[in-house]
């Protein structure tokens, strides 16, 4: 079992690296990637960006880390999200590219003030993976709390941009999976734990009606499905399934993350979500140094992540950093 620091920094860096690996091939089909799979950090491609460039996925995750470094306040997170979209805050090259429609519309509402936790869109067609891609820091920050509390924090942070119960549930289940990995469980055990806890937590309104959509995950059988049954679109449910499936069907950070990206379609988000789980389990040292070296603004990100690790989760742990 890797130590606490390795897990936390591994999860955060694993997510950013996964995003950067996926950016150049976003929207490519699974078939095209089978003939030319991603095996290392590429440049250019879909968005014409240099190697190591991360997308809006990492930008919003970094904003979330930044906000949580000062405590939990959704208004602070909202301000950082607005600053990102309007002023290119926490972007690799001082420009914003590839913003999801739901995310853009929600942040426009956030910029107008009001309760940030009601800004997110809540219609059924607003269930893209735009909150799942940035939720990992919430799981890490509150991993020492009860499963119910972790899920509630995940719901609140998701709601800034994605307020439909389905998106909240996907974020909650992902955070439960990350929490279990942070507690030292093996991937299969962590998945079983998250499925059991999720089934128990989501029996009431407004979540119960969406439970059938999560049946494959909650059954505990997702890892046994063949690849052709795993989808990798921008739908939040597909991204959640793909990330867990990739972790359960590989044996290293490298293999899990590349498997997720080479599923095709929404490659940067599958990369960040899978890379976060794999980074926690395998630890920071499992991420190839050559990939880390190519990440744009590595020093800035490193300082942010080190600060996040040092922030205690309670007054009792003031000298110990993040608690897991």
Backbone bond lengths (Angstrom), bond angles and torsions (degrees), N, CA, C in turn:
res aa  C-N    CA-C-N  psi(-1)  N-CA   C-N-CA  omega(-1)  CA-C   N-CA-C  phi
1 X - - - 1.474 - - 1.520 109.82 -
2 X 1.320 116.82 130.57 1.460 120.41 178.88 1.522 109.78 -75.28
3 X 1.337 116.61 157.86 1.456 118.92 -176.01 1.533 111.52 -79.74
4 X 1.314 114.60 173.67 1.464 121.62 -173.42 1.526 112.75 -57.92
5 X 1.321 116.95 -46.90 1.461 119.95 -178.23 1.527 110.59 -63.96
6 X 1.313 116.72 -41.93 1.458 121.25 178.19 1.530 111.18 -60.13
7 X 1.323 116.52 -40.70 1.462 120.76 179.43 1.522 111.80 -65.10
8 X 1.320 116.13 -50.70 1.463 120.61 -174.58 1.528 111.23 -65.87
9 X 1.327 116.28 -51.54 1.463 118.91 179.89 1.527 110.90 -70.26
10 X 1.332 116.69 -31.29 1.457 119.56 175.68 1.514 112.06 -63.25
11 X 1.330 116.39 -41.45 1.460 119.70 178.29 1.516 112.39 -64.25
12 X 1.326 116.32 -46.38 1.463 120.23 -177.59 1.527 111.58 -67.65
13 X 1.330 116.31 -48.08 1.459 119.32 178.82 1.529 111.20 -68.97
14 X 1.314 115.96 -36.59 1.460 119.04 178.54 1.508 111.85 -60.00
15 X 1.320 116.66 -35.55 1.459 121.16 177.98 1.525 111.43 -67.71
16 X 1.324 117.28 -49.10 1.469 120.65 -177.95 1.524 110.80 -63.03
17 X 1.324 116.70 -43.33 1.462 120.36 179.65 1.528 110.32 -63.39
18 X 1.335 116.81 -41.55 1.456 120.10 177.86 1.517 112.11 -60.60
19 X 1.307 116.45 -41.33 1.462 121.37 176.41 1.525 110.73 -60.40
20 X 1.346 116.38 -50.38 1.467 120.50 -177.22 1.527 111.78 -63.26
21 X 1.319 117.71 -34.86 1.461 120.77 176.65 1.528 111.37 -65.44
22 X 1.326 116.01 -33.17 1.455 120.02 -175.57 1.511 115.61 -86.85
23 X 1.329 117.58 -21.15 1.472 120.96 -175.72 1.533 113.53 -54.99
24 X 1.330 119.68 -47.21 1.476 118.47 -173.92 1.524 114.85 -67.36
25 X 1.350 117.43 -18.02 1.467 119.19 -176.04 1.527 112.29 -116.15
26 X 1.328 116.66 15.54 1.461 118.82 -179.94 1.530 110.15 -57.07
27 X 1.306 114.95 138.24 1.473 125.31 179.77 1.527 113.82 78.60
28 X 1.322 118.30 -4.22 1.455 118.48 175.30 1.532 110.17 -71.29
29 X 1.310 116.28 148.80 1.462 120.67 -178.32 1.525 111.03 -77.99
30 X 1.310 115.42 160.35 1.456 121.27 176.54 1.535 110.40 -61.45
31 X 1.311 115.21 -38.49 1.460 119.65 -178.86 1.527 111.18 -63.32
32 X 1.342 117.80 -42.93 1.464 120.03 -179.75 1.519 111.16 -66.82
33 X 1.320 117.44 -34.59 1.462 120.42 -179.89 1.520 111.94 -76.96
34 X 1.311 117.28 -22.38 1.461 118.56 173.73 1.524 110.93 -66.16
35 X 1.315 116.83 -33.38 1.461 120.24 179.35 1.525 112.30 -85.70
36 X 1.326 117.55 -20.33 1.472 122.00 179.28 1.522 109.07 -144.80
37 X 1.340 117.31 68.75 1.467 120.18 -173.79 1.522 113.22 -70.09
38 X 1.323 114.84 152.73 1.461 120.92 172.83 1.527 107.94 -74.08
39 X 1.313 116.70 125.44 1.464 121.60 177.41 1.529 111.36 -126.47
40 X 1.323 116.97 -12.33 1.456 122.20 179.50 1.524 109.45 -151.96
41 X 1.318 116.28 175.77 1.456 121.25 179.15 1.524 109.87 -67.34
42 X 1.323 116.55 121.70 1.460 121.83 178.21 1.525 110.04 -106.67
43 X 1.316 114.54 168.85 1.454 119.95 172.84 1.512 111.34 -124.33
44 X 1.336 115.07 171.84 1.468 123.06 173.70 1.529 109.67 63.25
45 X 1.298 120.16 -125.64 1.456 119.97 179.83 1.511 112.57 69.52
46 X 1.335 116.15 -140.58 1.458 122.90 -170.44 1.524 113.67 -52.12
47 X 1.310 117.01 -47.46 1.468 120.78 -173.97 1.522 113.41 -105.27
48 X 1.332 117.94 3.37 1.454 120.88 177.59 1.513 114.50 63.90
49 X 1.337 116.72 32.24 1.457 120.63 -176.17 1.533 110.95 -102.42
50 X 1.339 117.92 151.94 1.467 120.85 176.92 1.528 111.90 -64.51
51 X 1.331 117.62 160.89 1.472 120.37 177.45 1.526 111.33 -56.59
52 X 1.329 115.39 143.70 1.460 120.43 177.98 1.515 114.64 85.39
53 X 1.332 116.63 5.04 1.469 120.85 179.16 1.516 109.88 -80.90
54 X 1.315 116.35 128.59 1.454 121.35 177.21 1.523 109.58 -101.16
55 X 1.320 114.98 163.50 1.466 120.44 -171.75 1.520 112.40 -103.07
56 X 1.326 114.83 -167.13 1.461 121.30 174.75 1.518 111.87 -58.74
57 X 1.334 116.68 -26.64 1.465 120.60 179.17 1.528 110.33 -57.54
58 X 1.330 115.76 -54.38 1.464 119.65 179.65 1.524 111.46 -68.79
59 X 1.334 117.13 -37.00 1.467 119.05 179.41 1.520 110.96 -55.37
60 X 1.324 116.85 -47.53 1.469 119.85 -178.76 1.526 111.65 -72.95
61 X 1.328 117.71 -30.53 1.456 118.81 173.50 1.523 110.71 -67.14
62 X 1.335 117.11 -40.33 1.455 120.56 178.13 1.526 110.98 -66.14
63 X 1.328 116.88 -37.94 1.468 119.81 174.05 1.526 110.90 -60.88
64 X 1.326 116.29 -38.08 1.464 120.48 178.90 1.520 110.79 -66.38
65 X 1.328 117.16 -43.82 1.462 120.66 175.16 1.522 110.00 -58.85
66 X 1.320 116.33 -48.06 1.459 122.71 -179.51 1.530 110.27 -55.54
67 X 1.342 115.79 -47.37 1.455 119.28 -179.48 1.513 113.04 -65.45
68 X 1.320 117.26 -41.60 1.462 121.10 -178.55 1.525 112.14 -70.14
69 X 1.316 117.58 -20.30 1.464 119.99 175.54 1.525 111.86 -64.09
70 X 1.324 116.97 -17.36 1.460 121.36 179.39 1.528 111.92 -110.45
71 X 1.329 116.81 18.88 1.460 120.92 -179.03 1.514 110.43 102.14
72 X 1.327 115.77 -177.93 1.457 119.08 -179.58 1.525 109.98 -101.07
73 X 1.334 115.21 113.03 1.456 121.70 178.65 1.522 107.19 -152.18
74 X 1.327 116.23 109.44 1.462 118.67 -175.55 1.525 112.30 -64.86
75 X 1.305 118.00 -26.20 1.459 118.96 176.86 1.528 110.58 -66.92
76 X 1.301 117.49 -36.80 1.464 121.13 176.05 1.533 109.84 -64.11
77 X 1.325 117.40 -43.53 1.466 120.54 177.19 1.526 110.16 -60.82
78 X 1.329 116.07 -43.22 1.462 120.06 179.55 1.524 111.17 -59.64
79 X 1.322 117.12 -42.48 1.467 120.82 179.48 1.522 111.32 -62.11
80 X 1.319 116.43 -38.95 1.459 119.97 179.73 1.523 111.48 -70.33
81 X 1.325 117.01 -37.71 1.463 119.92 177.01 1.529 110.64 -62.99
82 X 1.321 116.51 -42.53 1.468 120.89 177.97 1.529 110.01 -64.21
83 X 1.300 115.85 -42.01 1.472 120.50 179.39 1.528 110.62 -62.43
84 X 1.332 116.20 -38.05 1.466 119.45 176.54 1.528 111.19 -61.71
85 X 1.322 117.09 -52.04 1.455 120.36 -174.89 1.525 112.22 -67.46
86 X 1.322 116.49 -40.20 1.467 119.76 -174.58 1.526 113.93 -88.76
87 X 1.343 116.63 -28.34 1.463 119.70 -173.64 1.519 113.93 -127.22
88 X 1.336 116.63 12.00 1.473 122.48 175.94 1.530 112.82 60.72
89 X 1.341 116.69 31.95 1.463 121.24 177.55 1.526 109.27 -67.25
90 X 1.298 116.88 139.79 1.468 123.64 -177.43 1.536 111.85 50.49
91 X 1.319 114.27 51.48 1.467 120.83 170.26 1.529 107.72 -115.74
92 X 1.328 118.27 156.80 1.471 119.41 -177.66 1.518 113.93 -70.94
93 X 1.344 116.99 -35.74 1.461 120.33 -173.88 1.536 112.52 -129.16
94 X 1.327 116.35 29.40 1.467 121.41 178.50 1.523 112.83 59.40
95 X 1.320 115.71 34.08 1.457 120.83 172.84 1.523 108.78 -150.48
96 X 1.315 115.18 150.09 1.462 121.81 -179.53 1.522 108.29 -101.35
97 X 1.330 116.12 132.63 1.460 119.02 175.63 1.534 108.82 -139.72
98 X 1.320 115.58 154.32 1.460 123.01 172.95 1.536 112.81 61.12
99 X 1.325 116.54 57.49 1.469 121.01 179.59 1.521 109.69 -93.09
100 X 1.324 116.84 131.66 1.454 121.10 177.53 1.529 111.34 -66.58
101 X 1.312 116.18 148.64 1.469 121.30 -177.31 1.517 111.15 -62.46
102 X 1.331 117.04 -47.53 1.467 120.47 -179.31 1.514 111.14 -62.30
103 X 1.329 116.32 -42.97 1.467 120.69 179.38 1.521 110.99 -62.70
104 X 1.322 117.12 -44.77 1.463 120.11 -179.78 1.529 111.28 -61.67
105 X 1.321 116.77 -44.57 1.467 120.38 -178.79 1.526 111.06 -65.18
106 X 1.328 117.03 -39.93 1.463 120.09 -179.73 1.521 111.38 -67.79
107 X 1.320 117.12 -41.08 1.465 119.60 -179.61 1.524 110.70 -68.28
108 X 1.325 116.89 -31.12 1.469 119.00 173.46 1.524 110.00 -61.08
109 X 1.324 117.59 -39.03 1.465 121.08 176.11 1.528 110.64 -68.45
110 X 1.323 116.97 -39.40 1.462 119.87 178.95 1.523 111.29 -60.69
111 X 1.318 116.67 -35.62 1.464 120.08 -178.12 1.520 112.12 -68.11
112 X 1.333 116.79 -17.31 1.458 120.55 180.00 1.512 114.34 -87.57
113 X 1.347 116.80 0.65 1.456 120.30 -178.70 1.511 111.69 86.10
114 X 1.296 116.80 -163.90 1.462 121.05 -176.39 1.515 111.08 85.86
115 X 1.321 115.78 -174.64 1.457 121.55 -178.12 1.528 109.39 -71.59
116 X 1.337 118.57 115.58 1.463 119.52 -177.32 1.524 113.30 -64.10
117 X 1.326 116.76 -25.41 1.462 119.73 -176.43 1.524 113.06 -80.08
118 X 1.329 117.00 -1.28 1.468 120.40 173.14 1.531 111.94 -114.61
119 X 1.326 116.29 8.55 1.471 119.98 -177.63 1.523 112.13 -77.45
120 X 1.320 117.22 -30.86 1.452 120.73 -175.51 1.513 112.78 -63.79
121 X 1.321 116.04 146.25 1.463 120.58 179.36 1.524 109.29 -72.84
122 X 1.338 116.01 143.19 1.462 119.30 -174.05 1.523 113.55 -126.69
123 X 1.336 117.08 18.34 1.459 118.76 175.82 1.523 109.20 -86.01
124 X 1.315 116.28 162.18 1.462 120.62 -174.32 1.521 112.76 -64.01
125 X 1.330 117.45 -24.48 1.457 120.54 -178.78 1.525 112.62 -85.46
126 X 1.315 116.71 1.90 1.468 121.38 179.17 1.523 110.11 -108.55
127 X 1.324 115.74 50.50 1.459 122.31 -179.53 1.524 111.29 -118.39
128 X 1.334 115.58 40.74 1.450 119.20 169.80 1.514 110.07 -71.70
129 X 1.317 116.81 178.51 1.466 121.05 -174.04 1.529 113.52 -93.17
130 X 1.337 116.93 23.14 1.460 121.03 -174.78 1.510 116.52 -70.52
131 X 1.326 118.88 -17.79 1.469 118.93 172.40 1.524 110.70 -97.71
132 X 1.323 117.20 -32.46 1.468 120.44 177.84 1.522 110.94 -60.91
133 X 1.318 117.39 -36.27 1.462 121.40 -175.62 1.529 112.62 -65.68
134 X 1.335 118.24 -19.91 1.468 120.84 -175.01 1.521 113.21 -116.89
135 X 1.334 118.79 6.84 1.463 121.54 -168.12 1.526 113.78 -85.86
136 X 1.325 119.50 -15.53 1.463 121.46 -173.61 1.526 114.30 -53.62
137 X 1.348 120.55 -43.02 1.470 118.82 179.91 1.524 113.30 -58.13
138 X 1.322 117.74 -28.38 1.469 120.55 177.31 1.520 109.80 -66.23
139 X 1.328 116.98 -43.85 1.463 120.77 178.73 1.522 110.74 -61.00
140 X 1.330 116.58 -42.00 1.463 120.22 -178.38 1.524 111.10 -69.63
141 X 1.330 116.34 -45.70 1.465 119.18 -177.13 1.525 112.57 -61.56
142 X 1.332 117.44 -37.57 1.464 120.42 -173.33 1.531 113.36 -110.94
143 X 1.328 116.03 22.53 1.463 120.24 -175.96 1.518 113.50 -63.07
144 X 1.339 117.99 -24.38 1.463 120.05 -178.54 1.531 112.75 -81.51
145 X 1.327 117.07 -8.13 1.458 120.62 -179.41 1.524 110.81 -85.13
146 X 1.304 117.18 175.55 1.458 121.72 179.02 1.524 110.21 -67.37
147 X 1.324 115.71 160.08 1.460 119.33 178.67 1.524 110.99 -59.40
148 X 1.316 117.55 -39.43 1.454 121.05 179.80 1.523 111.10 -62.00
149 X 1.326 116.88 -42.13 1.463 120.24 -179.69 1.528 111.57 -68.46
150 X 1.320 116.96 -41.93 1.460 120.15 178.74 1.524 110.41 -59.45
151 X 1.329 116.03 -45.20 1.460 121.04 -179.70 1.529 110.62 -63.31
152 X 1.317 118.01 -40.84 1.465 121.00 179.44 1.529 111.18 -62.83
153 X 1.327 117.71 -41.58 1.467 120.14 176.03 1.526 110.38 -63.19
154 X 1.321 116.62 -41.54 1.466 120.17 178.92 1.523 111.01 -60.76
155 X 1.322 117.05 -42.86 1.463 121.13 179.39 1.526 110.80 -61.75
156 X 1.307 116.74 -43.82 1.459 120.54 -176.95 1.529 111.38 -64.97
157 X 1.325 116.59 -41.17 1.464 119.76 -179.17 1.527 110.60 -73.54
158 X 1.313 117.81 -37.19 1.462 120.38 174.94 1.518 110.94 -59.09
159 X 1.328 116.38 -38.91 1.461 121.73 -172.56 1.524 114.20 -65.40
160 X 1.303 118.01 -14.42 1.462 119.24 176.33 1.523 111.34 -61.52
161 X 1.321 116.83 -31.97 1.470 119.54 179.11 1.528 112.48 -126.60
162 X 1.332 117.99 -32.00 1.463 122.84 -175.42 1.531 108.14 -130.51
163 X 1.338 115.45 102.99 1.463 120.39 -171.23 1.525 113.25 -106.38
164 X 1.319 117.93 -4.03 1.462 119.34 178.02 1.528 108.93 -64.69
165 X 1.345 117.97 142.49 1.467 120.03 -179.74 1.521 113.81 -52.59
166 X 1.322 117.52 -33.37 1.469 119.90 -178.08 1.523 111.21 -64.33
167 X 1.330 116.63 -42.53 1.460 120.18 178.05 1.524 110.93 -67.71
168 X 1.326 116.27 -40.94 1.464 119.43 177.72 1.522 111.07 -61.69
169 X 1.322 116.80 -41.81 1.466 121.09 -179.63 1.523 111.16 -64.91
170 X 1.328 116.94 -42.29 1.460 120.05 179.00 1.525 110.50 -60.66
171 X 1.332 116.53 -42.99 1.468 120.25 177.52 1.526 110.68 -64.71
172 X 1.328 116.68 -41.09 1.454 120.55 179.47 1.515 111.94 -62.86
173 X 1.320 117.56 -45.19 1.467 121.09 -179.16 1.530 111.06 -66.49
174 X 1.319 116.67 -39.52 1.461 120.26 177.49 1.531 110.45 -62.65
175 X 1.317 116.79 -42.53 1.462 120.30 179.09 1.530 111.37 -65.89
176 X 1.331 117.14 -35.00 1.465 119.89 176.03 1.523 110.73 -65.35
177 X 1.322 116.28 -39.42 1.465 120.72 177.43 1.529 109.95 -64.01
178 X 1.321 116.69 -46.50 1.468 120.64 179.41 1.528 110.61 -63.18
179 X 1.315 117.29 -42.56 1.471 121.57 178.66 1.525 110.87 -58.34
180 X 1.321 116.34 -44.38 1.468 120.20 -179.30 1.525 111.17 -65.00
181 X 1.324 117.56 -39.35 1.456 120.49 176.73 1.531 110.83 -65.11
182 X 1.321 116.62 -40.38 1.460 120.97 178.31 1.522 111.94 -64.27
183 X 1.309 116.65 -25.77 1.467 121.19 177.89 1.524 112.44 -83.35
184 X 1.336 116.74 -0.26 1.451 120.32 174.64 1.509 116.35 99.79
185 X 1.319 118.13 6.69 1.453 120.20 179.60 1.527 110.55 -75.17
186 X 1.326 115.40 149.52 1.455 121.27 172.02 1.531 108.97 -68.62
187 X 1.327 119.12 157.63 1.464 120.23 -177.86 1.524 114.46 -52.19
188 X 1.322 118.20 -45.97 1.466 120.05 -179.34 1.522 111.05 -64.44
189 X 1.332 116.92 -38.45 1.462 121.07 178.36 1.529 110.63 -69.14
190 X 1.335 116.28 -40.61 1.462 120.33 179.37 1.521 110.55 -63.40
191 X 1.317 116.12 -41.54 1.465 120.60 177.99 1.520 110.98 -63.44
192 X 1.319 116.95 -45.57 1.471 120.43 179.37 1.522 110.53 -61.15
193 X 1.337 116.57 -41.74 1.458 121.17 179.11 1.525 111.24 -63.31
194 X 1.338 116.79 -46.01 1.466 120.72 -179.55 1.525 111.08 -63.32
195 X 1.334 116.89 -39.61 1.460 120.49 179.70 1.523 111.29 -65.24
196 X 1.323 116.64 -43.93 1.467 120.40 179.58 1.524 111.41 -65.16
197 X 1.330 116.02 -45.67 1.462 119.90 179.53 1.527 110.66 -64.90
198 X 1.320 116.77 -41.38 1.462 120.44 -179.40 1.512 112.00 -63.53
199 X 1.317 116.61 -43.18 1.468 119.55 179.28 1.528 110.91 -61.20
200 X 1.322 116.79 -36.62 1.461 120.54 -179.74 1.523 112.52 -74.61
201 X 1.335 116.73 -34.20 1.460 120.86 -174.25 1.525 113.66 -81.11
202 X 1.319 117.54 -25.12 1.462 120.12 -170.76 1.531 113.22 -108.12
203 X 1.312 115.29 42.62 1.471 119.71 -179.02 1.522 113.24 -96.42
204 X 1.313 117.21 -7.66 1.468 120.80 -176.28 1.523 111.21 -109.19
205 X 1.334 115.48 166.89 1.464 122.80 174.23 1.538 108.54 -63.71
206 X 1.316 119.62 141.02 1.475 128.65 5.52 1.521 114.01 -94.49
207 X 1.340 117.16 11.54 1.460 120.19 -170.56 1.528 114.06 -91.11
208 X 1.317 116.99 -28.04 1.464 119.95 -172.20 1.532 112.43 -57.29
209 X 1.322 117.19 -37.29 1.464 119.69 -177.16 1.520 112.42 -68.16
210 X 1.348 117.17 -18.98 1.459 120.49 178.87 1.530 112.87 -95.13
211 X 1.315 117.94 -4.34 1.457 119.99 -179.08 1.524 113.82 -55.71
212 X 1.342 119.10 -38.93 1.477 118.26 179.35 1.526 113.22 -58.25
213 X 1.336 117.89 -29.56 1.457 120.29 178.69 1.528 112.33 -67.40
214 X 1.325 116.61 -21.20 1.453 121.67 -177.46 1.531 112.75 -105.53
215 X 1.320 116.43 13.20 1.458 119.68 -173.15 1.524 111.90 -59.81
216 X 1.320 118.32 -39.68 1.474 119.36 -178.16 1.528 110.80 -63.66
217 X 1.327 116.86 -40.59 1.458 119.79 178.42 1.520 110.77 -70.43
218 X 1.314 117.03 -46.81 1.460 120.80 -175.68 1.523 112.84 -70.94
219 X 1.330 117.35 -15.65 1.463 120.38 177.90 1.521 112.32 -71.00
220 X 1.331 116.68 -19.25 1.456 120.08 -176.63 1.515 113.32 82.14
221 X 1.319 117.21 8.46 1.467 121.09 -173.48 1.531 113.57 -111.23
222 X 1.317 118.94 6.07 1.458 120.44 -172.66 1.525 112.35 -59.69
223 X 1.307 117.44 -34.38 1.451 120.52 -177.71 1.508 114.31 -67.57
224 X 1.323 117.86 -19.17 1.464 121.83 -177.86 1.529 113.44 -88.44
225 X 1.315 117.06 -6.60 1.457 119.63 -178.17 1.525 110.93 -74.10
226 X 1.332 118.15 147.08 1.462 120.52 174.88 1.525 110.83 -71.32
227 X 1.316 116.27 157.70 1.465 120.77 -177.16 1.521 112.65 -56.35
228 X 1.312 117.58 -37.17 1.462 120.52 -177.91 1.527 112.18 -62.99
229 X 1.328 117.75 -17.19 1.463 121.28 178.30 1.528 112.71 -92.00
230 X 1.320 116.52 -1.36 1.463 121.47 -179.51 1.526 108.71 -103.29
231 X 1.324 116.24 122.93 1.461 121.24 179.68 1.521 110.15 -98.87
232 X 1.328 115.99 158.36 1.468 119.63 -174.33 1.525 111.71 -138.86
233 X 1.321 115.62 37.68 1.464 120.40 177.26 1.525 109.93 -79.95
234 X 1.330 115.83 -174.25 1.454 120.99 178.68 1.515 114.69 -82.98
235 X 1.322 117.38 3.37 1.471 122.56 176.70 1.526 108.23 -69.62
236 X 1.314 117.54 131.17 1.459 121.50 -172.54 1.523 112.25 -57.40
237 X 1.311 116.67 -37.27 1.449 120.94 -179.10 1.525 111.02 -65.29
238 X 1.344 116.98 -40.84 1.459 120.54 179.40 1.526 111.21 -64.75
239 X 1.326 116.67 -41.50 1.457 120.33 -178.93 1.515 111.50 -65.36
240 X 1.318 117.05 -41.14 1.457 120.62 178.49 1.528 110.75 -62.93
241 X 1.323 116.75 -47.90 1.462 120.40 178.65 1.525 111.14 -59.19
242 X 1.332 116.31 -47.18 1.466 120.07 -175.99 1.522 111.56 -62.09
243 X 1.326 117.45 -40.64 1.463 120.21 -177.10 1.526 111.09 -65.57
244 X 1.320 117.08 -43.09 1.462 120.05 179.43 1.525 110.03 -67.95
245 X 1.319 116.39 -42.76 1.462 121.08 -179.90 1.529 110.90 -59.38
246 X 1.326 116.89 -44.10 1.461 120.59 -179.79 1.526 111.42 -63.35
247 X 1.330 117.65 -42.60 1.466 120.24 179.62 1.522 110.61 -63.40
248 X 1.323 117.03 -40.40 1.466 121.00 -176.37 1.521 113.09 -74.07
249 X 1.311 117.24 -18.81 1.462 120.18 -174.24 1.524 114.04 -112.32
250 X 1.312 116.77 20.88 1.462 121.75 178.29 1.525 109.10 -139.85
251 X 1.346 115.52 174.41 1.457 119.08 -177.22 1.512 114.87 -129.31
252 X 1.342 117.81 16.46 1.462 120.42 178.36 1.519 109.43 -157.56
253 X 1.344 115.58 164.40 1.466 119.34 175.15 1.516 109.92 -60.40
254 X 1.319 116.51 -47.04 1.461 121.22 -177.15 1.524 110.65 -57.93
255 X 1.328 116.98 -49.78 1.461 119.77 -175.97 1.523 112.34 -67.05
256 X 1.328 117.19 -40.35 1.465 120.26 -179.26 1.519 110.80 -63.72
257 X 1.327 116.93 -47.47 1.457 121.08 -175.90 1.523 111.36 -68.10
258 X 1.322 117.00 -44.69 1.460 119.70 178.91 1.529 111.68 -66.20
259 X 1.322 116.98 -35.05 1.467 119.28 177.15 1.525 109.87 -62.14
260 X 1.323 116.67 -42.21 1.460 120.27 178.96 1.520 112.05 -62.80
261 X 1.317 116.82 -45.19 1.464 120.69 -179.14 1.519 110.77 -65.62
262 X 1.305 116.98 -41.14 1.462 120.60 -176.63 1.527 113.55 -76.47
263 X 1.334 116.65 1.72 1.464 119.30 168.41 1.525 110.60 -71.82
264 X 1.336 116.33 -19.22 1.456 120.50 176.68 1.507 114.43 86.94
265 X 1.324 116.05 -178.32 1.463 127.02 178.83 1.523 112.04 65.99
266 X 1.341 119.01 -107.76 1.465 120.46 -175.22 1.527 109.38 -86.26
267 X 1.323 114.77 67.49 1.458 120.98 -168.09 1.524 114.17 -67.84
268 X 1.335 117.49 -35.77 1.458 118.11 -178.82 1.525 111.30 -68.26
269 X 1.322 117.15 -38.20 1.459 119.11 -178.53 1.524 111.47 -76.98
270 X 1.327 117.47 -39.69 1.459 118.37 173.19 1.525 109.30 -60.42
271 X 1.325 116.60 -36.33 1.460 120.83 178.33 1.508 113.47 -65.28
272 X 1.327 117.52 -44.38 1.466 119.32 -177.61 1.524 111.50 -71.26
273 X 1.325 116.73 -38.11 1.466 120.03 -177.19 1.530 110.35 -73.28
274 X 1.331 117.27 -43.07 1.467 120.46 176.63 1.522 110.81 -68.34
275 X 1.335 116.10 -43.83 1.457 119.82 -178.72 1.516 113.43 -61.36
276 X 1.336 116.75 -31.40 1.458 119.56 177.73 1.515 112.13 -65.95
277 X 1.328 117.16 -46.00 1.469 120.68 178.44 1.527 111.07 -65.43
278 X 1.335 116.00 -46.89 1.463 119.88 -178.30 1.526 111.32 -64.96
279 X 1.335 116.69 -36.17 1.452 120.10 178.71 1.513 112.60 -64.66
280 X 1.331 116.59 -38.65 1.467 119.92 176.65 1.520 110.20 -62.44
281 X 1.317 116.25 -49.01 1.463 119.52 -172.93 1.524 112.28 -70.12
282 X 1.323 117.76 -44.13 1.465 120.52 -175.18 1.521 113.26 -90.96
283 X 1.328 117.60 -19.18 1.453 121.12 175.50 1.518 114.36 89.00
284 X 1.313 115.10 162.95 1.458 122.16 -175.70 1.525 112.12 -57.89
285 X 1.328 117.61 -40.34 1.458 120.28 -176.19 1.521 112.74 -66.69
286 X 1.337 117.62 -15.01 1.462 120.74 179.82 1.527 112.32 -80.79
287 X 1.325 117.35 -13.20 1.469 120.78 179.59 1.520 108.34 -82.94
288 X 1.328 118.40 124.47 1.464 119.91 -178.21 1.527 112.70 -53.74
289 X 1.307 116.38 129.07 1.459 121.32 -178.20 1.523 111.46 -60.21
290 X 1.322 117.02 -34.40 1.468 119.20 -179.89 1.521 111.28 -64.57
291 X 1.328 117.26 -30.24 1.465 120.09 175.62 1.513 110.75 -72.08
292 X 1.332 116.52 -44.93 1.461 120.19 179.09 1.527 110.58 -60.68
293 X 1.316 116.96 -39.81 1.468 121.19 -178.72 1.521 112.51 -61.46
294 X 1.322 116.08 -28.38 1.465 119.57 -176.46 1.526 113.49 -88.59
295 X 1.318 117.82 -9.46 1.462 120.21 -179.01 1.525 110.19 -66.03
296 X 1.308 116.52 125.93 1.456 121.99 -179.77 1.528 109.99 -63.81
297 X 1.340 116.03 136.42 1.471 123.30 179.96 1.528 111.61 62.96
298 X 1.312 115.79 37.65 1.468 118.87 -177.77 1.529 112.01 -55.90
299 X 1.326 117.92 -44.12 1.463 119.94 -177.63 1.524 111.56 -63.04
300 X 1.319 117.58 -43.00 1.468 120.92 178.67 1.524 111.16 -61.55
301 X 1.329 115.39 -44.86 1.464 119.95 -179.90 1.525 110.21 -65.15
302 X 1.325 116.56 -41.58 1.464 120.58 179.91 1.518 111.32 -58.97
303 X 1.327 117.08 -43.85 1.464 120.41 178.86 1.527 110.99 -62.43
304 X 1.319 116.59 -41.05 1.457 120.95 179.00 1.523 110.96 -63.27
305 X 1.324 116.82 -45.97 1.466 120.80 -178.27 1.530 111.85 -67.58
306 X 1.312 117.12 -38.77 1.470 119.63 177.87 1.524 110.46 -63.83
307 X 1.322 116.68 -39.29 1.462 119.91 176.98 1.522 110.72 -64.13
308 X 1.325 116.60 -40.54 1.467 121.64 178.52 1.524 110.57 -61.88
309 X 1.311 116.74 -42.61 1.460 120.65 179.67 1.526 111.24 -63.09
310 X 1.317 117.07 -35.59 1.458 120.69 -175.81 1.522 113.60 -79.62
311 X 1.337 117.73 -17.36 1.463 119.83 -178.34 1.518 109.22 -72.72
312 X 1.333 118.84 122.58 1.466 120.09 179.37 1.516 111.51 -73.10
313 X 1.315 116.54 155.68 1.458 120.84 177.70 1.517 112.33 -90.53
314 X 1.319 117.71 -10.78 1.467 120.72 177.97 1.515 108.30 -157.35
315 X 1.314 116.50 165.53 1.457 120.48 -179.92 1.518 111.43 -63.56
316 X 1.340 117.29 -28.72 1.451 121.01 -179.18 1.516 111.86 -68.10
317 X 1.342 117.20 -23.32 1.460 120.31 -175.51 1.516 111.16 -110.16
318 X 1.333 116.59 30.30 1.458 120.71 -171.20 1.515 113.70 -59.62
319 X 1.313 117.60 -25.37 1.453 119.48 -177.00 1.535 112.72 -107.43
320 X 1.303 116.58 12.77 1.453 118.29 -172.23 1.521 114.43 -119.45
321 X 1.321 119.84 -4.20 1.456 120.28 -177.93 1.499 111.61 74.34
322 X 1.341 115.97 -162.19 1.468 120.73 -177.48 1.522 110.21 -58.45
323 X 1.322 116.44 136.44 1.449 121.50 179.22 1.517 110.35 -104.02
324 X 1.313 116.70 136.96 1.461 120.56 177.55 1.525 109.62 -133.06
